[in-house]
Amino acid sequence: MNPPAAVDLSVEVGALHLANPVIAASGTFGYAIEFAELTDLNRLGAIVVKGLSLEPMEGAPPPRLTPTPAGMLNAVGHSDRC
């Protein structure tokens, strides 16, 4: 019995080529290092990092998280600065 052939899950996001479409969001995945013992971070397509600014930024007002049938939606709400 032969193992199944590998499936190509690569995607293009603009000019960026990712090995797969699995992208960990910063708001729910922290800086990723917190999950290194739970999953092989090298298997992710990308990790979205926290935003940086020279000036303080207010976050979106609550609610910021809400459950959905497909998982969790992060950053619900809006800011006047968007």
MIVOSE-545639 format. One record per residue (C-alpha): residue number from 1; residue in three letters; x, y, z. Coordinates in Angstrom, 3 decimals. Last residue first. Example, Ala and Ser with C-alpha at 12.3 -4.5 7.8 and 13.67 -1.06 7.14 Angstrom:
[2,'SER',[13.670,-1.060,7.140]]
[1,'ALA',[12.300,-4.500,7.800]]
END
This chain:
[82,'CYS',[-10.208,53.104,10.954]]
[81,'ARG',[-9.629,55.951,13.453]]
[80,'ASP',[-13.266,56.102,14.570]]
[79,'SER',[-12.764,52.567,15.854]]
[78,'HIS',[-14.850,49.571,15.082]]
[77,'GLY',[-16.599,46.612,16.623]]
[76,'VAL',[-15.577,42.985,16.387]]
[75,'ALA',[-11.829,42.507,16.656]]
[74,'ASN',[-11.743,38.694,16.641]]
[73,'LEU',[-14.355,36.293,15.292]]
[72,'MET',[-14.195,32.845,16.914]]
[71,'GLY',[-14.924,29.524,15.240]]
[70,'ALA',[-17.011,28.498,12.210]]
[69,'PRO',[-20.409,28.569,13.957]]
[68,'THR',[-19.456,31.995,15.372]]
[67,'PRO',[-18.271,33.065,18.834]]
[66,'THR',[-17.675,36.760,19.474]]
[65,'LEU',[-14.587,38.732,20.444]]
[64,'ARG',[-14.002,42.492,20.603]]
[63,'PRO',[-17.289,43.558,22.190]]
[62,'PRO',[-16.154,45.980,23.341]]
[61,'PRO',[-14.502,49.151,21.980]]
[60,'ALA',[-11.729,48.774,19.381]]
[59,'GLY',[-8.271,49.417,20.735]]
[58,'GLU',[-6.824,52.824,21.442]]
[57,'MET',[-3.443,53.511,19.907]]
[56,'PRO',[-0.399,55.047,21.588]]
[55,'GLU',[2.060,56.642,19.121]]
[54,'LEU',[5.209,55.097,17.644]]
[53,'SER',[3.071,52.266,16.362]]
[52,'LEU',[3.244,48.488,16.188]]
[51,'GLY',[0.625,45.925,15.236]]
[50,'LYS',[0.963,42.415,16.631]]
[49,'VAL',[2.210,39.777,14.236]]
[48,'VAL',[0.135,37.697,11.832]]
[47,'ILE',[1.651,34.221,11.606]]
[46,'ALA',[1.926,32.521,8.247]]
[45,'GLY',[1.312,29.264,6.365]]
[44,'LEU',[1.655,27.267,9.568]]
[43,'ARG',[3.630,24.001,9.546]]
[42,'ASN',[6.765,25.696,10.907]]
[41,'LEU',[4.842,26.512,14.108]]
[40,'ASP',[4.803,22.809,15.008]]
[39,'THR',[1.934,22.656,17.468]]
[38,'LEU',[1.266,22.451,21.202]]
[37,'GLU',[4.721,23.176,22.650]]
[36,'ALA',[5.203,26.113,20.260]]
[35,'PHE',[1.843,27.614,21.255]]
[34,'GLU',[3.129,30.425,23.504]]
[33,'ILE',[5.769,31.195,20.837]]
[32,'ALA',[2.930,32.301,18.555]]
[31,'TYR',[3.190,35.989,19.573]]
[30,'GLY',[-0.379,35.869,20.876]]
[29,'PHE',[-2.466,33.390,18.882]]
[28,'THR',[-5.893,34.961,19.371]]
[27,'GLY',[-5.080,38.605,18.723]]
[26,'SER',[-2.126,37.772,16.494]]
[25,'ALA',[-4.085,35.693,13.997]]
[24,'ALA',[-2.625,32.352,12.895]]
[23,'ILE',[-2.694,31.931,9.112]]
[22,'VAL',[-3.443,28.503,7.619]]
[21,'PRO',[-3.647,29.066,3.845]]
[20,'ASN',[-0.709,26.778,2.969]]
[19,'ALA',[2.902,27.066,1.762]]
[18,'LEU',[2.427,30.823,1.444]]
[17,'HIS',[3.549,32.990,-1.500]]
[16,'LEU',[3.307,36.764,-0.935]]
[15,'ALA',[2.800,39.041,-3.940]]
[14,'GLY',[-0.890,39.491,-3.150]]
[13,'VAL',[-1.778,36.524,-0.999]]
[12,'GLU',[-0.780,33.520,-3.125]]
[11,'VAL',[-1.673,30.054,-1.938]]
[10,'SER',[0.062,26.712,-1.378]]
[9,'LEU',[-2.077,23.732,-0.386]]
[8,'ASP',[-0.344,21.243,-2.688]]
[7,'VAL',[-1.560,17.807,-1.628]]
[6,'ALA',[1.066,15.173,-0.848]]
[5,'ALA',[0.524,11.846,-2.561]]
[4,'PRO',[-1.273,9.176,-0.554]]
[3,'PRO',[0.909,6.508,1.075]]
[2,'ASN',[1.435,3.375,-1.030]]
[1,'MET',[0.000,0.000,0.000]]
END
